[in-house]
Amino acid sequence: MPRKDQRAPKLADDVNLLLDALCEEWDFCAGVRAEDLIQGIKPLTSKRFTDAVLDAEAELSGPRAGWERRIKRRFVQRYGHSITVRDYRV
């Protein structure tokens, strides 16, 4: 299991660590990968990340709004409200 504070040198790898943690902790394992989220020069926002994770799941255990808050909070704690490949630093 990845440690909460474990970080990777590249943003794509680090986003995959966060996705792996969501899979292990909350069973959001629908196969969203960083490469699908980090494209071009647009920032990856907490909203886009959260929507991608939740949209990929066939069923949610509980109200979507509750999961939106939890996932968004995890993203913001790690990256702030948005992150780009250029701005990412370990």
Secondary structure as UniProt FT lines:
FT   TURN            4..5
FT   HELIX           11..26
FT   HELIX           34..37
FT   TURN            40..41
FT   STRAND          44..45
FT   HELIX           46..56
FT   HELIX           64..79
FT   STRAND          82..83
FT   TURN            85..87
//
